[in-house]
Amino acid sequence: MPHVQENSVRIIHHKGVHSVITQFAAIHQLTNRESEIIGLIAMNGYSNKEIADHCNISEKTVKVHIDKIMVKAGTRSMRKLLATIICNSV
């Protein structure tokens, strides 16, 4: 039974994080691809290479998307970007 409960918590947590990412994307007018990328970073901790592989794009394109996300969010570091996402959820 603890395994089932643990999975339920993960699903609820995942849905909550997804909701926060969706809200952040709407506030900052992110494109669908930018939303997907920030979700992969925030929910899965993906590296640029993992994102590139997942999305079938180059790492350079991933970096361009991340730069655009940071400009839209008004930050210049990934830590501040993630902090902004968290602060928007509270």
Backbone atoms as SQL, in Angstrom:
CREATE TABLE atoms (id INTEGER PRIMARY KEY, chain TEXT, resi INTEGER, resn TEXT, atom TEXT, x REAL, y REAL, z REAL);
INSERT INTO atoms VALUES
  (1, 'A', 1, 'MET', 'N', 0.809, -1.213, 0.000),
  (2, 'A', 1, 'MET', 'CA', 0.000, 0.000, 0.000),
  (3, 'A', 1, 'MET', 'C', 0.847, 1.270, 0.000),
  (4, 'A', 2, 'PRO', 'N', 1.990, 1.330, 0.728),
  (5, 'A', 2, 'PRO', 'CA', 2.794, 2.554, 0.688),
  (6, 'A', 2, 'PRO', 'C', 3.233, 2.911, -0.729),
  (7, 'A', 3, 'HIS', 'N', 3.486, 1.903, -1.582),
  (8, 'A', 3, 'HIS', 'CA', 3.899, 2.155, -2.958),
  (9, 'A', 3, 'HIS', 'C', 2.797, 2.890, -3.719),
  (10, 'A', 4, 'VAL', 'N', 1.558, 2.481, -3.543),
  (11, 'A', 4, 'VAL', 'CA', 0.419, 3.127, -4.205),
  (12, 'A', 4, 'VAL', 'C', 0.292, 4.565, -3.716),
  (13, 'A', 5, 'GLN', 'N', 0.419, 4.760, -2.414),
  (14, 'A', 5, 'GLN', 'CA', 0.314, 6.100, -1.843),
  (15, 'A', 5, 'GLN', 'C', 1.433, 6.993, -2.381),
  (16, 'A', 6, 'GLU', 'N', 2.648, 6.468, -2.460),
  (17, 'A', 6, 'GLU', 'CA', 3.785, 7.228, -2.979),
  (18, 'A', 6, 'GLU', 'C', 3.534, 7.641, -4.429),
  (19, 'A', 7, 'ASN', 'N', 3.014, 6.733, -5.246),
  (20, 'A', 7, 'ASN', 'CA', 2.706, 7.065, -6.637),
  (21, 'A', 7, 'ASN', 'C', 1.633, 8.138, -6.723),
  (22, 'A', 8, 'SER', 'N', 0.635, 8.077, -5.862),
  (23, 'A', 8, 'SER', 'CA', -0.425, 9.088, -5.856),
  (24, 'A', 8, 'SER', 'C', 0.140, 10.460, -5.531),
  (25, 'A', 9, 'VAL', 'N', 1.052, 10.520, -4.576),
  (26, 'A', 9, 'VAL', 'CA', 1.678, 11.788, -4.210),
  (27, 'A', 9, 'VAL', 'C', 2.471, 12.323, -5.391),
  (28, 'A', 10, 'ARG', 'N', 3.189, 11.451, -6.097),
  (29, 'A', 10, 'ARG', 'CA', 3.953, 11.875, -7.272),
  (30, 'A', 10, 'ARG', 'C', 3.045, 12.439, -8.349),
  (31, 'A', 11, 'ILE', 'N', 1.920, 11.782, -8.591),
  (32, 'A', 11, 'ILE', 'CA', 0.980, 12.242, -9.617),
  (33, 'A', 11, 'ILE', 'C', 0.413, 13.605, -9.235),
  (34, 'A', 12, 'ILE', 'N', -0.002, 13.769, -7.984),
  (35, 'A', 12, 'ILE', 'CA', -0.541, 15.051, -7.517),
  (36, 'A', 12, 'ILE', 'C', 0.533, 16.126, -7.620),
  (37, 'A', 13, 'HIS', 'N', 1.756, 15.806, -7.195),
  (38, 'A', 13, 'HIS', 'CA', 2.860, 16.757, -7.263),
  (39, 'A', 13, 'HIS', 'C', 3.121, 17.150, -8.712),
  (40, 'A', 14, 'HIS', 'N', 3.160, 16.168, -9.605),
  (41, 'A', 14, 'HIS', 'CA', 3.421, 16.418, -11.021),
  (42, 'A', 14, 'HIS', 'C', 2.356, 17.342, -11.606),
  (43, 'A', 15, 'LYS', 'N', 1.087, 17.083, -11.288),
  (44, 'A', 15, 'LYS', 'CA', -0.004, 17.925, -11.792),
  (45, 'A', 15, 'LYS', 'C', 0.120, 19.339, -11.239),
  (46, 'A', 16, 'GLY', 'N', 0.516, 19.467, -9.980),
  (47, 'A', 16, 'GLY', 'CA', 0.687, 20.779, -9.371),
  (48, 'A', 16, 'GLY', 'C', 1.800, 21.567, -10.034),
  (49, 'A', 17, 'VAL', 'N', 2.921, 20.906, -10.281),
  (50, 'A', 17, 'VAL', 'CA', 4.044, 21.560, -10.939),
  (51, 'A', 17, 'VAL', 'C', 3.661, 21.935, -12.363),
  (52, 'A', 18, 'HIS', 'N', 2.964, 21.042, -13.047),
  (53, 'A', 18, 'HIS', 'CA', 2.519, 21.333, -14.416),
  (54, 'A', 18, 'HIS', 'C', 1.625, 22.573, -14.432),
  (55, 'A', 19, 'SER', 'N', 0.741, 22.687, -13.472),
  (56, 'A', 19, 'SER', 'CA', -0.151, 23.842, -13.365),
  (57, 'A', 19, 'SER', 'C', 0.646, 25.122, -13.150),
  (58, 'A', 20, 'VAL', 'N', 1.662, 25.059, -12.308),
  (59, 'A', 20, 'VAL', 'CA', 2.507, 26.217, -12.036),
  (60, 'A', 20, 'VAL', 'C', 3.243, 26.636, -13.307),
  (61, 'A', 21, 'ILE', 'N', 3.773, 25.661, -14.048),
  (62, 'A', 21, 'ILE', 'CA', 4.479, 25.949, -15.298),
  (63, 'A', 21, 'ILE', 'C', 3.517, 26.582, -16.308),
  (64, 'A', 22, 'THR', 'N', 2.318, 26.044, -16.405),
  (65, 'A', 22, 'THR', 'CA', 1.315, 26.583, -17.331),
  (66, 'A', 22, 'THR', 'C', 0.989, 28.027, -16.974),
  (67, 'A', 23, 'GLN', 'N', 0.817, 28.297, -15.699),
  (68, 'A', 23, 'GLN', 'CA', 0.524, 29.657, -15.237),
  (69, 'A', 23, 'GLN', 'C', 1.698, 30.588, -15.541),
  (70, 'A', 24, 'PHE', 'N', 2.909, 30.142, -15.258),
  (71, 'A', 24, 'PHE', 'CA', 4.105, 30.935, -15.539),
  (72, 'A', 24, 'PHE', 'C', 4.194, 31.250, -17.029),
  (73, 'A', 25, 'ALA', 'N', 3.951, 30.241, -17.856),
  (74, 'A', 25, 'ALA', 'CA', 4.015, 30.409, -19.313),
  (75, 'A', 25, 'ALA', 'C', 2.996, 31.436, -19.791),
  (76, 'A', 26, 'ALA', 'N', 1.813, 31.412, -19.223),
  (77, 'A', 26, 'ALA', 'CA', 0.773, 32.367, -19.623),
  (78, 'A', 26, 'ALA', 'C', 1.144, 33.788, -19.203),
  (79, 'A', 27, 'ILE', 'N', 1.618, 33.932, -17.992),
  (80, 'A', 27, 'ILE', 'CA', 1.992, 35.254, -17.476),
  (81, 'A', 27, 'ILE', 'C', 3.087, 35.886, -18.334),
  (82, 'A', 28, 'HIS', 'N', 4.054, 35.063, -18.731),
  (83, 'A', 28, 'HIS', 'CA', 5.221, 35.577, -19.455),
  (84, 'A', 28, 'HIS', 'C', 5.120, 35.380, -20.968),
  (85, 'A', 29, 'GLN', 'N', 3.946, 34.976, -21.426),
  (86, 'A', 29, 'GLN', 'CA', 3.657, 34.802, -22.857),
  (87, 'A', 29, 'GLN', 'C', 4.703, 33.936, -23.565),
  (88, 'A', 30, 'LEU', 'N', 4.967, 32.771, -22.974),
  (89, 'A', 30, 'LEU', 'CA', 5.906, 31.840, -23.583),
  (90, 'A', 30, 'LEU', 'C', 5.238, 31.114, -24.742),
  (91, 'A', 31, 'THR', 'N', 6.035, 30.771, -25.738),
  (92, 'A', 31, 'THR', 'CA', 5.526, 29.947, -26.835),
  (93, 'A', 31, 'THR', 'C', 5.327, 28.523, -26.319),
  (94, 'A', 32, 'ASN', 'N', 4.674, 27.700, -27.111),
  (95, 'A', 32, 'ASN', 'CA', 4.484, 26.300, -26.715),
  (96, 'A', 32, 'ASN', 'C', 5.822, 25.612, -26.495),
  (97, 'A', 33, 'ARG', 'N', 6.786, 25.853, -27.389),
  (98, 'A', 33, 'ARG', 'CA', 8.102, 25.213, -27.248),
  (99, 'A', 33, 'ARG', 'C', 8.818, 25.709, -26.003),
  (100, 'A', 34, 'GLU', 'N', 8.753, 27.012, -25.734),
  (101, 'A', 34, 'GLU', 'CA', 9.379, 27.559, -24.529),
  (102, 'A', 34, 'GLU', 'C', 8.737, 26.963, -23.285),
  (103, 'A', 35, 'SER', 'N', 7.423, 26.820, -23.295),
  (104, 'A', 35, 'SER', 'CA', 6.717, 26.201, -22.164),
  (105, 'A', 35, 'SER', 'C', 7.159, 24.763, -21.968),
  (106, 'A', 36, 'GLU', 'N', 7.282, 24.043, -23.073),
  (107, 'A', 36, 'GLU', 'CA', 7.725, 22.653, -23.001),
  (108, 'A', 36, 'GLU', 'C', 9.126, 22.572, -22.396),
  (109, 'A', 37, 'ILE', 'N', 10.008, 23.442, -22.833),
  (110, 'A', 37, 'ILE', 'CA', 11.394, 23.415, -22.366),
  (111, 'A', 37, 'ILE', 'C', 11.486, 23.762, -20.890),
  (112, 'A', 38, 'ILE', 'N', 10.797, 24.800, -20.453),
  (113, 'A', 38, 'ILE', 'CA', 10.873, 25.157, -19.036),
  (114, 'A', 38, 'ILE', 'C', 10.239, 24.064, -18.179),
  (115, 'A', 39, 'GLY', 'N', 9.226, 23.398, -18.714),
  (116, 'A', 39, 'GLY', 'CA', 8.631, 22.264, -17.997),
  (117, 'A', 39, 'GLY', 'C', 9.606, 21.109, -17.860),
  (118, 'A', 40, 'LEU', 'N', 10.352, 20.813, -18.908),
  (119, 'A', 40, 'LEU', 'CA', 11.340, 19.730, -18.851),
  (120, 'A', 40, 'LEU', 'C', 12.439, 20.043, -17.843),
  (121, 'A', 41, 'ILE', 'N', 12.788, 21.307, -17.738),
  (122, 'A', 41, 'ILE', 'CA', 13.809, 21.706, -16.768),
  (123, 'A', 41, 'ILE', 'C', 13.240, 21.631, -15.352),
  (124, 'A', 42, 'ALA', 'N', 12.089, 22.261, -15.142),
  (125, 'A', 42, 'ALA', 'CA', 11.523, 22.371, -13.795),
  (126, 'A', 42, 'ALA', 'C', 11.002, 21.046, -13.258),
  (127, 'A', 43, 'MET', 'N', 10.384, 20.232, -14.119),
  (128, 'A', 43, 'MET', 'CA', 9.765, 18.990, -13.640),
  (129, 'A', 43, 'MET', 'C', 10.708, 17.794, -13.697),
  (130, 'A', 44, 'ASN', 'N', 11.639, 17.795, -14.642),
  (131, 'A', 44, 'ASN', 'CA', 12.493, 16.620, -14.820),
  (132, 'A', 44, 'ASN', 'C', 13.966, 16.898, -14.565),
  (133, 'A', 45, 'GLY', 'N', 14.339, 18.170, -14.474),
  (134, 'A', 45, 'GLY', 'CA', 15.733, 18.510, -14.277),
  (135, 'A', 45, 'GLY', 'C', 16.605, 18.194, -15.485),
  (136, 'A', 46, 'TYR', 'N', 16.007, 18.227, -16.668),
  (137, 'A', 46, 'TYR', 'CA', 16.733, 17.874, -17.891),
  (138, 'A', 46, 'TYR', 'C', 17.858, 18.871, -18.179),
  (139, 'A', 47, 'SER', 'N', 18.960, 18.343, -18.692),
  (140, 'A', 47, 'SER', 'CA', 20.062, 19.166, -19.186),
  (141, 'A', 47, 'SER', 'C', 19.703, 19.658, -20.584),
  (142, 'A', 48, 'ASN', 'N', 20.497, 20.580, -21.101),
  (143, 'A', 48, 'ASN', 'CA', 20.256, 21.062, -22.465),
  (144, 'A', 48, 'ASN', 'C', 20.316, 19.909, -23.465),
  (145, 'A', 49, 'LYS', 'N', 21.259, 18.999, -23.286),
  (146, 'A', 49, 'LYS', 'CA', 21.377, 17.855, -24.200),
  (147, 'A', 49, 'LYS', 'C', 20.145, 16.963, -24.113),
  (148, 'A', 50, 'GLU', 'N', 19.671, 16.702, -22.904),
  (149, 'A', 50, 'GLU', 'CA', 18.479, 15.870, -22.736),
  (150, 'A', 50, 'GLU', 'C', 17.251, 16.536, -23.363),
  (151, 'A', 51, 'ILE', 'N', 17.155, 17.852, -23.213),
  (152, 'A', 51, 'ILE', 'CA', 16.047, 18.581, -23.833),
  (153, 'A', 51, 'ILE', 'C', 16.143, 18.480, -25.344),
  (154, 'A', 52, 'ALA', 'N', 17.349, 18.696, -25.864),
  (155, 'A', 52, 'ALA', 'CA', 17.561, 18.623, -27.315),
  (156, 'A', 52, 'ALA', 'C', 17.160, 17.256, -27.848),
  (157, 'A', 53, 'ASP', 'N', 17.581, 16.204, -27.167),
  (158, 'A', 53, 'ASP', 'CA', 17.234, 14.841, -27.586),
  (159, 'A', 53, 'ASP', 'C', 15.729, 14.617, -27.512),
  (160, 'A', 54, 'HIS', 'N', 15.123, 15.066, -26.431),
  (161, 'A', 54, 'HIS', 'CA', 13.685, 14.873, -26.223),
  (162, 'A', 54, 'HIS', 'C', 12.858, 15.608, -27.288),
  (163, 'A', 55, 'CYS', 'N', 13.286, 16.809, -27.636),
  (164, 'A', 55, 'CYS', 'CA', 12.529, 17.657, -28.573),
  (165, 'A', 55, 'CYS', 'C', 12.998, 17.531, -30.019),
  (166, 'A', 56, 'ASN', 'N', 14.033, 16.737, -30.238),
  (167, 'A', 56, 'ASN', 'CA', 14.616, 16.580, -31.583),
  (168, 'A', 56, 'ASN', 'C', 15.062, 17.916, -32.175),
  (169, 'A', 57, 'ILE', 'N', 15.764, 18.701, -31.356),
  (170, 'A', 57, 'ILE', 'CA', 16.338, 19.964, -31.800),
  (171, 'A', 57, 'ILE', 'C', 17.795, 19.994, -31.338),
  (172, 'A', 58, 'SER', 'N', 18.549, 20.973, -31.797),
  (173, 'A', 58, 'SER', 'CA', 19.955, 21.069, -31.402),
  (174, 'A', 58, 'SER', 'C', 20.083, 21.702, -30.015),
  (175, 'A', 59, 'GLU', 'N', 21.221, 21.463, -29.383),
  (176, 'A', 59, 'GLU', 'CA', 21.476, 22.096, -28.088),
  (177, 'A', 59, 'GLU', 'C', 21.520, 23.614, -28.228),
  (178, 'A', 60, 'LYS', 'N', 22.038, 24.102, -29.354),
  (179, 'A', 60, 'LYS', 'CA', 22.087, 25.541, -29.585),
  (180, 'A', 60, 'LYS', 'C', 20.673, 26.120, -29.611),
  (181, 'A', 61, 'THR', 'N', 19.733, 25.413, -30.236),
  (182, 'A', 61, 'THR', 'CA', 18.343, 25.864, -30.277),
  (183, 'A', 61, 'THR', 'C', 17.743, 25.865, -28.875),
  (184, 'A', 62, 'VAL', 'N', 18.089, 24.867, -28.077),
  (185, 'A', 62, 'VAL', 'CA', 17.625, 24.834, -26.685),
  (186, 'A', 62, 'VAL', 'C', 18.114, 26.082, -25.959),
  (187, 'A', 63, 'LYS', 'N', 19.385, 26.408, -26.131),
  (188, 'A', 63, 'LYS', 'CA', 19.956, 27.584, -25.467),
  (189, 'A', 63, 'LYS', 'C', 19.253, 28.867, -25.920),
  (190, 'A', 64, 'VAL', 'N', 18.919, 28.957, -27.186),
  (191, 'A', 64, 'VAL', 'CA', 18.194, 30.125, -27.699),
  (192, 'A', 64, 'VAL', 'C', 16.829, 30.225, -27.018),
  (193, 'A', 65, 'HIS', 'N', 16.126, 29.102, -26.911),
  (194, 'A', 65, 'HIS', 'CA', 14.816, 29.112, -26.243),
  (195, 'A', 65, 'HIS', 'C', 14.954, 29.526, -24.775),
  (196, 'A', 66, 'ILE', 'N', 15.960, 28.990, -24.102),
  (197, 'A', 66, 'ILE', 'CA', 16.164, 29.331, -22.691),
  (198, 'A', 66, 'ILE', 'C', 16.475, 30.819, -22.550),
  (199, 'A', 67, 'ASP', 'N', 17.308, 31.348, -23.436),
  (200, 'A', 67, 'ASP', 'CA', 17.605, 32.790, -23.404),
  (201, 'A', 67, 'ASP', 'C', 16.335, 33.616, -23.583),
  (202, 'A', 68, 'LYS', 'N', 15.475, 33.205, -24.504),
  (203, 'A', 68, 'LYS', 'CA', 14.221, 33.934, -24.735),
  (204, 'A', 68, 'LYS', 'C', 13.314, 33.856, -23.515),
  (205, 'A', 69, 'ILE', 'N', 13.274, 32.687, -22.871),
  (206, 'A', 69, 'ILE', 'CA', 12.468, 32.532, -21.649),
  (207, 'A', 69, 'ILE', 'C', 12.976, 33.485, -20.585),
  (208, 'A', 70, 'MET', 'N', 14.290, 33.550, -20.426),
  (209, 'A', 70, 'MET', 'CA', 14.880, 34.412, -19.394),
  (210, 'A', 70, 'MET', 'C', 14.593, 35.885, -19.678),
  (211, 'A', 71, 'VAL', 'N', 14.663, 36.284, -20.930),
  (212, 'A', 71, 'VAL', 'CA', 14.343, 37.675, -21.288),
  (213, 'A', 71, 'VAL', 'C', 12.890, 37.972, -20.935),
  (214, 'A', 72, 'LYS', 'N', 11.988, 37.089, -21.299),
  (215, 'A', 72, 'LYS', 'CA', 10.566, 37.291, -21.021),
  (216, 'A', 72, 'LYS', 'C', 10.286, 37.337, -19.523),
  (217, 'A', 73, 'ALA', 'N', 11.049, 36.546, -18.749),
  (218, 'A', 73, 'ALA', 'CA', 10.852, 36.502, -17.302),
  (219, 'A', 73, 'ALA', 'C', 11.646, 37.592, -16.581),
  (220, 'A', 74, 'GLY', 'N', 12.525, 38.278, -17.315),
  (221, 'A', 74, 'GLY', 'CA', 13.300, 39.363, -16.716),
  (222, 'A', 74, 'GLY', 'C', 14.401, 38.891, -15.806),
  (223, 'A', 75, 'THR', 'N', 15.026, 37.776, -16.144),
  (224, 'A', 75, 'THR', 'CA', 16.122, 37.247, -15.330),
  (225, 'A', 75, 'THR', 'C', 17.257, 36.790, -16.231),
  (226, 'A', 76, 'ARG', 'N', 18.431, 36.622, -15.630),
  (227, 'A', 76, 'ARG', 'CA', 19.588, 36.214, -16.418),
  (228, 'A', 76, 'ARG', 'C', 20.235, 34.926, -15.899),
  (229, 'A', 77, 'SER', 'N', 19.605, 34.267, -14.931),
  (230, 'A', 77, 'SER', 'CA', 20.179, 33.009, -14.433),
  (231, 'A', 77, 'SER', 'C', 19.078, 31.966, -14.251),
  (232, 'A', 78, 'MET', 'N', 19.462, 30.719, -14.403),
  (233, 'A', 78, 'MET', 'CA', 18.503, 29.624, -14.252),
  (234, 'A', 78, 'MET', 'C', 17.974, 29.569, -12.830),
  (235, 'A', 79, 'ARG', 'N', 18.811, 29.820, -11.859),
  (236, 'A', 79, 'ARG', 'CA', 18.357, 29.790, -10.463),
  (237, 'A', 79, 'ARG', 'C', 17.283, 30.845, -10.218),
  (238, 'A', 80, 'LYS', 'N', 17.517, 32.044, -10.739),
  (239, 'A', 80, 'LYS', 'CA', 16.525, 33.103, -10.552),
  (240, 'A', 80, 'LYS', 'C', 15.250, 32.791, -11.333),
  (241, 'A', 81, 'LEU', 'N', 15.411, 32.175, -12.496),
  (242, 'A', 81, 'LEU', 'CA', 14.245, 31.790, -13.283),
  (243, 'A', 81, 'LEU', 'C', 13.396, 30.785, -12.513),
  (244, 'A', 82, 'LEU', 'N', 14.034, 29.762, -11.956),
  (245, 'A', 82, 'LEU', 'CA', 13.292, 28.760, -11.177),
  (246, 'A', 82, 'LEU', 'C', 12.679, 29.387, -9.923),
  (247, 'A', 83, 'ALA', 'N', 13.393, 30.317, -9.305),
  (248, 'A', 83, 'ALA', 'CA', 12.844, 31.021, -8.138),
  (249, 'A', 83, 'ALA', 'C', 11.626, 31.843, -8.533),
  (250, 'A', 84, 'THR', 'N', 11.656, 32.452, -9.712),
  (251, 'A', 84, 'THR', 'CA', 10.518, 33.218, -10.209),
  (252, 'A', 84, 'THR', 'C', 9.311, 32.309, -10.405),
  (253, 'A', 85, 'ILE', 'N', 9.548, 31.133, -10.954),
  (254, 'A', 85, 'ILE', 'CA', 8.456, 30.169, -11.154),
  (255, 'A', 85, 'ILE', 'C', 7.845, 29.791, -9.819),
  (256, 'A', 86, 'ILE', 'N', 8.690, 29.516, -8.831),
  (257, 'A', 86, 'ILE', 'CA', 8.211, 29.125, -7.506),
  (258, 'A', 86, 'ILE', 'C', 7.445, 30.274, -6.856),
  (259, 'A', 87, 'CYS', 'N', 7.970, 31.476, -6.942),
  (260, 'A', 87, 'CYS', 'CA', 7.314, 32.640, -6.330),
  (261, 'A', 87, 'CYS', 'C', 5.965, 32.921, -6.965),
  (262, 'A', 88, 'ASN', 'N', 5.850, 32.684, -8.277),
  (263, 'A', 88, 'ASN', 'CA', 4.570, 32.889, -8.949),
  (264, 'A', 88, 'ASN', 'C', 3.529, 31.876, -8.511),
  (265, 'A', 89, 'SER', 'N', 3.981, 30.750, -7.956),
  (266, 'A', 89, 'SER', 'CA', 3.035, 29.701, -7.576),
  (267, 'A', 89, 'SER', 'C', 2.476, 29.901, -6.168),
  (268, 'A', 90, 'VAL', 'N', 3.115, 30.749, -5.402),
  (269, 'A', 90, 'VAL', 'CA', 2.700, 30.929, -4.002),
  (270, 'A', 90, 'VAL', 'C', 1.630, 31.983, -3.884);
